[in-house]
Amino acid sequence: MADVLCTLTVRPESPETDTDAIQKAIDNLIQKEGGKVGKVEVNDMAFGLKELLVHFYWPEDKGSPDDIEQKAADVEGVQSSNITNVTRALG
């Protein structure tokens, strides 16, 4: 089976929220569920808010990564999380 490349967009609750702590918790969550984190981008939004784009590999045989989206939303300090891209990795 192939891997699927996914992008999880995570928005913290406030500008004061520790994005490093959120990133670490989500990295641990993805690895615990069987995925592998690739690149993480932190983008500035309005009013000092930042969003994290967590790019990760998900084994296709594990099915949909929707559980990751739900569990990431439950991480302390996270306002919302959405899987914004899913692409089958070739090669």
PEKA-V353083 format. One record per backbone hydrogen bond with DSSP energy under -0.5 kcal/mol. NH is the residue of the N-H (numbers start at 1). CO is the residue of the C=O. E is the energy in kcal/mol with one decimal. If there is no record, write none. Layout:
BEGIN
[[NH CO E] [NH CO E]]
END
This chain:
BEGIN
[[4 58 -2.9] [5 87 -3.7] [6 4 -0.6] [6 56 -3.2] [7 85 -2.2] [8 54 -2.7] [9 7 -0.6] [9 82 -3.4] [10 8 -0.6] [10 52 -3.0] [11 80 -2.9] [12 10 -0.5] [12 50 -0.9] [13 77 -2.4] [17 14 -1.3] [19 17 -1.0] [22 18 -1.7] [23 19 -2.7] [24 20 -2.3] [25 21 -2.3] [26 22 -2.5] [27 23 -2.6] [28 24 -2.4] [29 25 -2.1] [30 26 -2.7] [31 27 -2.3] [32 28 -2.6] [33 29 -1.9] [34 31 -1.1] [35 30 -2.9] [36 57 -2.2] [38 55 -3.1] [41 53 -2.4] [43 41 -0.5] [43 51 -2.8] [45 49 -3.5] [48 45 -0.6] [49 46 -1.9] [51 43 -2.5] [52 10 -2.8] [53 41 -2.9] [54 8 -3.0] [54 52 -0.7] [55 39 -3.0] [55 53 -0.7] [56 6 -2.6] [56 54 -0.5] [57 36 -3.3] [58 4 -2.8] [60 2 -2.3] [62 59 -1.9] [63 60 -1.7] [67 64 -0.5] [68 65 -1.1] [69 65 -1.2] [70 66 -2.0] [71 67 -2.7] [72 68 -2.7] [73 69 -1.5] [74 70 -0.7] [74 71 -0.6] [75 72 -1.3] [78 75 -2.0] [79 11 -2.8] [79 77 -0.5] [80 11 -1.7] [82 9 -2.3] [84 7 -2.4] [84 82 -0.8] [85 7 -1.1] [87 5 -2.7] [89 3 -2.5]]
END
